[in-house]
Amino acid sequence: MDERSEPSLYAYLSYIDPAAALDWLVAVGFEITTRQDGPDGIVTHAEARWGDIAVMIAAADAAYVIAPLRGVSSGSGLYLHLPEPADVDAWYGRAVHAGARRVIEPEDTAWGSRRARVLDPQGREWSAGTYRPGQSW
């Protein structure tokens, strides 16, 4: 398989207020690279990038129910790998300052990484940590 045929995975999220979601993403470290608004001014498609991470954002076209938080998780979410423990702490601080709900304050784990978790202002679960998925322990 050559580089062009390697699979990639990208997240897409629908939000009731996609413009507010984009504002939150910028506040935590992302840059908006694409934004398309419909005739009504509502975001129909947007893309946010931070390094190699790309997330697609759109307006919710139905009244989706986001899974509620049970303990410290809603059962699914997005995970940001940040290389340094200080990066995790800084991201968490920016996220909370921008309106996220605290779920797991920055902590060192028993498996040797630093992690933190929030719910964004519209209830989506976001985690950050120094553990890099796909690597052996």
QUIVEN-V591849 format. One record per residue. N is the residue number from 1. RES is the residue in one small letter. OMEGA is omega in whole degrees, 0 to 359 (* if undefined). BURIAL is b if it has 9 or more other C-alpha atoms within 8 Angstrom, else e. Layout:
N_RES_OMEGA_BURIAL / N_RES_OMEGA_BURIAL
This chain:
1_m_177_e / 2_d_186_e / 3_e_182_e / 4_r_183_e / 5_s_176_e / 6_e_178_e / 7_p_177_e / 8_s_178_e / 9_l_179_e / 10_y_178_e / 11_a_169_e / 12_y_182_e / 13_l_174_e / 14_s_181_b / 15_y_173_b / 16_i_178_e / 17_d_184_e / 18_p_178_b / 19_a_178_e / 20_a_177_e / 21_a_178_b / 22_l_177_b / 23_d_180_e / 24_w_179_b / 25_l_178_b / 26_v_181_b / 27_a_182_b / 28_v_174_b / 29_g_180_e / 30_f_173_b / 31_e_177_b / 32_i_182_b / 33_t_180_e / 34_t_174_e / 35_r_177_b / 36_q_178_e / 37_d_176_b / 38_g_180_e / 39_p_180_e / 40_d_179_e / 41_g_180_e / 42_i_180_b / 43_v_176_b / 44_t_177_b / 45_h_175_b / 46_a_176_b / 47_e_179_b / 48_a_183_b / 49_r_171_b / 50_w_185_b / 51_g_179_e / 52_d_182_e / 53_i_173_e / 54_a_180_b / 55_v_176_b / 56_m_183_b / 57_i_177_b / 58_a_175_b / 59_a_177_b / 60_a_180_b / 61_d_177_e / 62_a_181_e / 63_a_180_e / 64_y_175_e / 65_v_177_e / 66_i_181_e / 67_a_180_e / 68_p_176_e / 69_l_175_e / 70_r_187_e / 71_g_182_e / 72_v_179_e / 73_s_173_b / 74_s_179_b / 75_g_175_e / 76_s_180_e / 77_g_179_b / 78_l_181_e / 79_y_176_e / 80_l_173_e / 81_h_176_b / 82_l_192_b / 83_p_186_e / 84_e_177_e / 85_p_179_b / 86_a_178_e / 87_d_178_b / 88_v_180_b / 89_d_181_b / 90_a_179_e / 91_w_180_b / 92_y_179_b / 93_g_179_e / 94_r_181_b / 95_a_180_b / 96_v_179_b / 97_h_181_e / 98_a_173_b / 99_g_179_b / 100_a_176_b / 101_r_179_b / 102_r_175_b / 103_v_174_b / 104_i_177_b / 105_e_181_b / 106_p_182_b / 107_e_172_e / 108_d_183_e / 109_t_178_e / 110_a_181_e / 111_w_169_e / 112_g_177_e / 113_s_174_b / 114_r_180_b / 115_r_175_b / 116_a_180_b / 117_r_176_b / 118_v_163_b / 119_l_179_b / 120_d_185_b / 121_p_178_b / 122_q_170_e / 123_g_178_e / 124_r_182_b / 125_e_176_b / 126_w_175_b / 127_s_174_b / 128_a_179_b / 129_g_180_b / 130_t_176_b / 131_y_179_b / 132_r_179_e / 133_p_179_e / 134_g_178_e / 135_q_174_e / 136_s_179_e / 137_w_*_e
